Each structure stands twice: as C-alpha cells, then as structure tokens.
Amino acid sequence: MAADNTGGQYSVFRALLGLALLVQFAALLPTGGELFPAALAPGIAGGVLVAALVAALALAAGCWDRVAALLLVVVWTSLFVHAPLDEALGALAVALLLVLHALQPRAPYGSLAARGRVDPGNAWRPTRWCFGALWSVMAIGYSASAVLQIERAGWTATSALLLLFAPLALWRRARPWLWLTLVGVHVVQIARGDLVELRVGLLLLHAATFDPAWVRARRPERPERLFYDGGCGVCHGFVRFLLSEDPEGRAVRFAPLDSDSFRAHVPAAQRDALPDSVVLQRHDGELLMRTAAVVHLLRALGGIWGLLGCALACVPRPLRDAAYDGFARVRHRVAKAPDAACPLLPPELAARFEH
C-alpha cells in the first residue's frame, strides 16, 4: 500500500489475501461451521461459511471486493472470539488488512471490476496513510510480542529481533532488510508447524507493507519502443498492462508491427526474421524478442514486476523461449482479436502510440 504502488501490484496483494481466506474457509467445510460461535445454529453456520467462501472469491477476483472485505471482517473475527492470544493476534492482522482494503479506491488495474475500462490504470493510487499505519501497527505488535516472549522464556535471538524492530524501522534504509529477515523467520516457523495461523496472518501483513521502491525500476533514459501484433488480443492485454504499470510513460512507447513506425525504425532485412508477437527496440537499435523483451520490460517497471523479471531471468533462456513460443502458437484462441490495432484510449495515453 505504499504511495507509489500501482493498481496491478496492489491487485497481487488483494488476490493473495482473498485466496488465503478462501483456503482457510474451504478447510472448514468438513466441519460445517462448527468453529463459529455456539449461538449460531448448525444450518446458519453452514450458510455463513458458504457466504464467506463467496466473499473471499469476490475479494480475490476484485469484484464487489470492498463490500466482501467488510463481510469477511465480521465472519473472520467471529472464528477467533475464544482463540488463544497468539492465534487472535494473527486474526486481528488479517482483519486490519480487510478493513484497510475497504478504504482503498475501487477497481485498481488487475481487478475484475476494472476489466474493459478505457484507461487501464485510471490514475489509481492507494490511500496514502494506510502504508504508514500498517508499519506502525507492525512495530507495536512486534514490540508487544517481544515483551511476552521475554516474560515466558527469557531472551532469545527472535525476541531481541522483535524488540529491535520498531527502532530499526525508523531508519528507512534498514526497512527492506528488516522486512526480509522477519519474512524469513515466519517462513521457517511455518515449515516447523509453529503457530501457523498467526504467522500466515503476519506474512499477509508483510505483503501489504512491501514497498515497490525497494526494487528499483531500471528505466531507460528515454522511452524505448515496443512493437506488438495489432491483431492479437493477448498482445493488447500486455500493452494495457504496461500502460497501467508505467503510468508516466517513462519506460516504453508503442507501435503495431504493421505500422509506418516499425518500417521506419527496423530495416527490412531484420523485419522478415522477427516473430509477430512483441519486439522491443532499445536506444542502441538492438532488438529484444520473446522473453528477453518481457524480462527487460518487467525490470524497467521495478517493484513486484522487477522481482518477477529477475526470477524469470534465472530460467535458462531456451526453456523460457520454448514456453513463450508454445503459448504464442495458441494465443489467438486465448483472447479474441481486438477491433483495431491501437486500443481505444484517452488522449494522454494515445499520445504514447506511434503509427
């Protein structure tokens, strides 16, 4: 929920939160809702559980998700009314995330509610104060947890780290390393089966406090050119993704493969050997194709997409290109062909296209 978060990156978090709750409620199906307060009749408890499953799915998909989040707050917290303190703290972390999601602007890119919108990004930005509030809650929570651990078992390396979290978090440069260290601690503890419910809730809290600025965007000095198949629905979807996640247009400009711009900037001898999907032309004239172009663009965006680009770069290029080519052969069956080579866009976005 950092101020420079984009709609697509926030939608990744929203989907993770929804899917985590979907899995949790699905695990309760065999019980028929027995974990709900005893005041609920079995039939009513089962109905509430089904409603929670539908709400979690709506949250993950991004459709009626703010209403779904408020419903999930009520259902989720009711499960932990009589739970031990450690489990209740994890539940409260998830409940806080649901409340803050309900306060976010609607329909970020990547949500079902934003599908088909003329402007894919729509200048979406998260509510600014939420990010600082989450870091404050996390610092207070870790400090309180450290005090409890010290009272129970004395000083340990983990309790010392938790106690240092708040003062170290004030140092901006220490935050990513502190964040990553605590994520590693929770992952290890989950693998050991130690307070899984609590630590899953804390991992979701960490996901919400990830700052895209920690993974610096590798933007070029001036926008590069992406040539795409104007008759391919998947290529149009990729262009819309870039328009949303590069809202200022600092990374890339666009032109269809069948355009005067493409013929003017790419010699005929090279054009015949190029695939009809996406081709990126760098400033030095080098052409990047297939996954090399995708990796380059993801790194140029930074944040979560930069991490994804680095992960993709670790896969041997022949393997990832083979997968790319396999998908390219069926891409016209995955998405219907667009009505025009250039998507319908507002003037400020249309200016980023060359013809």
C-alpha positions, 0 to 999 in steps of 0.5 A, a space after each residue: 500500500 505504499 504511495 507509489 504502488 500501482 493498481 496491478 501490484 496492489 491487485 497481487 496483494 488483494 488476490 493473495 489475501 482473498 485466496 488465503 481466506 478462501 483456503 482457510 474457509 474451504 478447510 472448514 467445510 468438513 466441519 460445517 461451521 462448527 468453529 463459529 460461535 455456539 449461538 449460531 445454529 448448525 444450518 446458519 453456520 453452514 450458510 455463513 461459511 458458504 457466504 464467506 467462501 463467496 466473499 473471499 472469491 469476490 475479494 480475490 477476483 476484485 469484484 464487489 471486493 470492498 463490500 466482501 472485505 467488510 463481510 469477511 471482517 465480521 465472519 473472520 473475527 467471529 472464528 477467533 472470539 475464544 482463540 488463544 492470544 497468539 492465534 487472535 493476534 494473527 486474526 486481528 492482522 488479517 482483519 486490519 488488512 480487510 478493513 484497510 482494503 475497504 478504504 482503498 479506491 475501487 477497481 485498481 488495474 488487475 481487478 475484475 471490476 476494472 476489466 474493459 475500462 478505457 484507461 487501464 490504470 485510471 490514475 489509481 493510487 492507494 490511500 496514502 496513510 494506510 502504508 504508514 499505519 500498517 508499519 506502525 501497527 507492525 512495530 507495536 505488535 512486534 514490540 508487544 510480542 517481544 515483551 511476552 516472549 521475554 516474560 515466558 522464556 527469557 531472551 532469545 535471538 527472535 525476541 531481541 529481533 522483535 524488540 529491535 524492530 520498531 527502532 530499526 524501522 525508523 531508519 528507512 534504509 534498514 526497512 527492506 532488510 528488516 522486512 526480509 529477515 522477519 519474512 524469513 523467520 515466519 517462513 521457517 516457523 511455518 515449515 516447523 508447524 509453529 503457530 501457523 495461523 498467526 504467522 500466515 496472518 503476519 506474512 499477509 501483513 508483510 505483503 501489504 507493507 512491501 514497498 515497490 521502491 525497494 526494487 528499483 525500476 531500471 528505466 531507460 533514459 528515454 522511452 524505448 519502443 515496443 512493437 506488438 501484433 495489432 491483431 492479437 488480443 493477448 498482445 493488447 492485454 500486455 500493452 494495457 498492462 504496461 500502460 497501467 504499470 508505467 503510468 508516466 510513460 517513462 519506460 516504453 512507447 508503442 507501435 503495431 508491427 504493421 505500422 509506418 513506425 516499425 518500417 521506419 525504425 527496423 530495416 527490412 532485412 531484420 523485419 522478415 526474421 522477427 516473430 509477430 508477437 512483441 519486439 522491443 527496440 532499445 536506444 542502441 537499435 538492438 532488438 529484444 524478442 520473446 522473453 528477453 523483451 518481457 524480462 527487460 520490460 518487467 525490470 524497467 517497471 521495478 517493484 513486484 514486476 522487477 522481482 518477477 523479471 529477475 526470477 524469470 531471468 534465472 530460467 535458462 533462456 531456451 526453456 523460457 523461449 520454448 514456453 513463450 513460443 508454445 503459448 504464442 502458437 495458441 494465443 489467438 484462441 486465448 483472447 479474441 482479436 481486438 477491433 483495431 490495432 491501437 486500443 481505444 484510449 484517452 488522449 494522454 495515453 494515445 499520445 504514447 502510440 506511434 503509427 
